[in-house]
């Protein structure tokens, strides 16, 4: 239970306590009508408290049982008041009942911080996982992971296919279904998100009720952590900054109370770009507030890749005949990554390059295992922006799979792929930064060069 909701319920219980104590005074002064009205008000408030608790936690809590007992005693007091046979012991028992309500509430709902994580793509969970793990291990936190649904978009950016990936998260991550948790009712203390786009994504869209401008109303603190990492940039290199500063002005950065960035340099860039944008609008930038908003604490994606060890991951059985040599030793594994931007820039050259790469590595399969991992949104991107390319792309994928000499990895587990690989080859993307953190040699492919 969040601190905000807990305090609201405690205030209501304290109000019941005040009202209950006043009942005795009204009886003593023979103000029967006022007493009857107050008893009714107390009963209605007790029912409202119990209903809200059941909406939050379901039926079966002790405190709701105690509230029901309190309501029964109110009825008994009311009957005695109307019959003019008031026994002072009834009021005392009513007060005792309310003390039990308060004690049960304190026991069942200790003062904790309610923290909610709202990922959408399972493949992007690594951008939140280390923060979730820290919150999970904090005895003062009550934590929920609630994967939210999304739609793929068609060429006109209209909603197309409904997608929900709540069943694709690691077994050790307890998942709550989004239908079973109402943000408005719970009003969590903190919400973490990794999707910054709201309605401005051209490939996918989370459900509109989960847009940041909406959920911001249902929490005390909205925290955005980018699902991607960028090449590090010197804060004095304005040309490089100009190529990425659109990331500084997405709904995620605008609506969030805090933004967690991958480094101190990136933090400085976001602060400077945000301040300049405000000043262009004639608004004086409050640097102190911006420094509280943007924090360069590092990306959880780096935490995940650094902490994932090859000997600790489970390699799928169907991969082993590709990775292992006849003597049981492992081949060198090359992580081959194809990005969205490469397809959008020049699809024909990209198709030719992929075919060439596969032909080359197929000839070296006795010593090298290729692990091809396309961007998780490649299908949605091609179908949304270049549907005429989808058939050709599918042919390449199917041929690669059918020949069965290389690994095709479309699972959410990016970190496993990095952990079992010996080197990276492919397009420039945020995966490059992760592979470098893991100590893998990196080579960026050039679509204009074919072997």
N, C-alpha and C positions, 0 to 999 in steps of 0.2 A: 504494500500500500504506500502510495507516495506521501511525502510529508504534507503537501498541501491538502490532500483529501483527509489524511489522518487528523490534521489540526481542525479541519472543518467538522469532522465527526466528534472529536473531543469537545469542541465548542458547543455542539448540539447536546452532548451528554451533560456537560456542565450546566447548560441552560435548563435541562430536565432536573438537574439537582437543585438548582435555585427554585424552580417552580414547585418541586416536591416539598421543599422545606416551608414554602409559603402556604401550602395547603393547611397545615396545622394552625397557622395564625388565623386564616379565614374561618376555620371551624370554631376556634376559640371566640372570635368576634361575631359568630352566628351569621356570617355573610354566605348563606347557602347558595344563592344564585351565582355569586362570583366563584365560589368553590367548585360548583358543578362545571362552570365554563373552563376553569383552570384544569380540572381533571380531564376534560375532553381535549383541551389543547395539548396536555402532556401525553395523552394516549396517541394522538395524531402524530406528534413529534417522534415518539418512540417507534411507531410503525414506519415512519419515513426513514429513520435511522436504520432500522432493520432491513428495509427494502433496499436501501443503498448498499449496505454491506453484502446482501445476497447478490445484487447486481455485480459487485466486485469479485466476490469469492464463491458464489453459489450457496446452496443450502447446506445446513449441517453445522454451522459454526456455533460455538458455545454462547457467544455474546448475543446472538439472535434468540437462542433459547431463553437466555436470561431476560431479554427484552420482552419476550412473550409472557414470561412469568410476571414481570413488572406490570404489563397491561392487564393481566388477570387480577392483580391486586388493586389496580386502579378501579376496575369494575366493582370489586367488593367494597372499596371505600365509597364509591358513588352510591351503591345500594344502601349503605349504612347512613350516608348523609341524607338521602331522600326519606328514609324511614325514621329519621331523628333518633336513631339508636346508636349514635356514634361511639365506637370503642377506640380510645386513643391508641390502643395497640396496633390497629390496622395501619395507621400512618407510620408508626415506627417500623412495621414490617415492610411497608412501601419504601421507606428510606433505606432499609437494609437491602432490599431487592435491587435498588438502583446502585448501591455501593458494589454489589456483586456484578452488575452490568459493567461498571467502570473497571473493576479488577480484571474481568474476563477480556475486555477490550484491550487493556494494556498488555495482557499475556499473549493474546492471539495476534495482535498487531503491534509489535515492537516498533520503535522509532527507527526506520530504515529509509534509505534512498532508493526509490524505484527507478530503475534504468532500463530503457527499451532500445533495442537495436532493430532497425528497419532496413535490412538488405533487400535487394530484389533479384539480382543474378547470383546464383550459387557460386559461379566462377569468380565473383568479385568479393566473396566473403573474407578473403585474406586481408582486405583493406580495413577490416574491423576486428579481426579475431583476437589479436593480442590485447586490445582494449577490453573486449568482452571477457577474456580470460582473467584479467586483473579485477574486473568488477565481480565476476563469478566467485573469485577467491576472497573477496572482501566481505566479511561477516555483516557489515553495515549496509550492504546493498542487496536489493531484491531485483533479479535480472530476468528479462524476457528477450528472446530472439524471435522476431515475428517477420518472416519473409513476406513481402508484399507482392501481389500479382502485377503483371504488366501486359500491355498489348504490343504486338508488332504493328508497324504502320505500313500502309500501301504507298504507291507512288504519289498520291495526293495528300499524304500524311493523315489519312483517316485510320481509325482503329481497325485492325484486321483480326489477328489471332490472339486469343486470350491465353496467357502463359502463367503458370505457377510452379515454382521450383522448390517448394518447401520440403520435398522428399529427397532432395539432392545434397543436403548438408551433411557434414561428418557425423558419425554415430554419437560422438561425444558432445555434440551441440544439441541441447534440448530445444525443440522448436514448438512454438505456440502458433496455432492457426489464426490467421488474421481475422477470421469470423468470430473467434472466441474472445477477442480482446478489443474493447471499445476505448479508443484514446480519450475521447471526451469524458467518459465515465471515470477512467483511471487517473487521468491527468498526471502522467509520470513526471518525475523531477527532471530527468534528462532523456532526450531522444538523440540517438546517433544515426546518421544516414551517410550513404556513400554516393547516392545518385543526385547530381546537382541541377538537373535540367528542367524539371517540371514540364511545361508544354513545349519547350524549345528543342527537344530531341527530335531528330528527323528519322530515327530508326525504330526506337521503342518509346513507350510512355507508360509509367506506372499509372495506376488508377488515379483519376483526378482528386479523389478524396485524400490521397496521400501526397499530393503536391506540397512542397515545403511551405508555401504561403498559407496552406490550410492547417497543417499539423503544428505550425508554430504557435497557434492559439491554444494548443492542448498540452503545453509543457512549460516548465519554468526555464529550461535551457535546451536549445536546439544546437547540436554540434554536427558539423559537416567535416568528414574526412574524405578526400578525393579517392576514387577507386583506382586511380592511375598514379604513376610517378613520372616525372619529367627529367630530361637531362639537366644537370646542375648548370646554373647560369650565374655569372658574375653580376651583381646588382648595378655595376657601372656600364654593362654592355647593353645599351638601349636597343640596338638592332635585334639582338637575340630576344630581348624582353618583348619587343613589339610582335614577334612571331607567336608568342604564347599568351599575351595579356588578356585575350578573350576569356581565359579560364578565371580571371580575377573578377569577372562581372556576371557570372551565372547566378541563377536563383539560390544555389547552395551557399555562395559567399555573401549574397545580399541578405537573405533571410536568417541565416545562422547567427546565433549569439557568439559562437566560437567556431573558428576554422583551424583544424590541425594540419600543418603543412610538413613536407618531408625534410626541411632543413631551415637553418637560420637565414641563409641567403634567400631562399624562396619566400620566407616570411617578410624580409625587407622589401622584396619586389612587390608582393601583394599590398603591403602597407603604402609604399610609394605610389603605385599605380592607382590605388583606391583614393588616396589623398589628391592626386592630380585630377582624377575624374570629378571629384567633388568640387574642387576649385574652379574647374572649367564651367561648372553649373552655378558658380557664384556662391558656393557654400564653403564656409571655412572648415577645414578638416580638423577634427579633434584627434591629434596624434596619440594622446594618452588612451582614448577609447579604442582607436585602431590597434594599438599595441596589446590591448586586452583581448581584442577580437581575434587577431591572427597570432597563432602560436607555432613556432618551429620545433615541434617535439619529435619529428621523425614520422615516417610512414609505417603503419603496422605491416604493410607488405614486406618491408625490409626485415622486420622482426620474424615474420613467418618463414621467409626464405633462408634466413641465417640459422634458424632453429630447426629446420627440417633436414634430417640426416639420411643419407642413402641407405645405411644399414637399418634404419627404423621404418622405412616405408615398405608397403606391400606391393610388389610388382605383379600385375595381373598375370594369371597363368598363360593366357593367350599371347602375351608378349615375350615369354621366355624363349620360345624357339627362334625368335628373331634376334634377341639380345645375346643368347649364349652360343658359344662355339661348340663343336662336337665334343671337345674335351671337358666341357662344363665351365670353362672360364668365360668371362664377359668380353664382348667386343667393345670398342669405343662407341659411345652413344652421342650422336649429334642432334641437338635440339634444332629443328627447322621450323621457323616461325614465319607465317605469312600474315600481313596486316591488312586492315581495311583500307588505309590511305593509299597503299600501293595499287590496289585494284581500282580505286577511284581515279588515281592519277593517269594510269595507262593500262587498261585491262588486257589489251591484245599482247603487249610486251610481257605482262605478268603471266599470262597463260603460257606463252612460249618459254619463259624463264622457268616456271614450275616444271614443265615437261622435261626441260633440259636438266634440271637439278635431279629429278627422279631417275632419269636415264643414267646420269653420272653415278649416283649413289647405289643404284641397282648393280652396277658393275663392280662396286667395292663392298658388296654386302657380306663377303666372307670375313672381312675385318672390321667393318663399320655398320652400325645399326642406325638407321635414320628414324627419328621420332618427329613426325610432322604434327604440329599443333596449330591449326588455323585460329584466327581470332574468334572468340565465342559468339560474336555478333555478325560474322561474315555472311551467314545465310540471310539473316534479316536485312542486312545492308544491301546485298545484291538484289533481293526480291523487292526492296523498297525503292532503290535508286536506279538500278540497272537490271530489271527483270529479264531483259533479252539475253543476259549473260548467264542466267542460272542453269540452263540446260548444258552449256559447255562446261561450266564449273563442275556440275554433277558428274559428267563423263570422266573428268580427270580424277575426281575423288573415287569414283567406283572402280576405275582401272587400277588405281593405287591399292585400294583395299583388296580387290580380287587377286592381284599378283602376290600379295601376302609376304613380301620381303621386307617391308618397313612397317612401323607402328603408326597407326592413325589415332591420335588422342583428342577426343572431343569431350572429355570428362571435365568437371569443374576443378579438378585438382592440378592446378598449374605448378604448385610447389613440388609435388612428386616428380613431375617432368623435369624440373630444374635439378632436383636432388640426384636423379639417376643419370643425368647427362654429363658428358665430359667437355663439351664445347657448344657454343651457340653459333648458328648461321641463319641468316634470314634478313627480314626487313628491320629498319629502325623502328623501335616502339618502346613503350615503357617496360616491356619484358627485358630489353637490353640492360636497363639499370638494375633489374633484379638479378640477372645472371652475373653481372659484374660484382654485385654485392656477395654473391655466392662463390666468387673466385673463378668463374668459367671464362676461358678465352672467348672473344667475341669477334665475328667477322660479319660485316653488313653486305648483303648481296646487291649486285648491280644488275638491273634488268636488261641493260644494253649489252652485257657480256654473256655470250653463250659458249659452252665448250662443244 
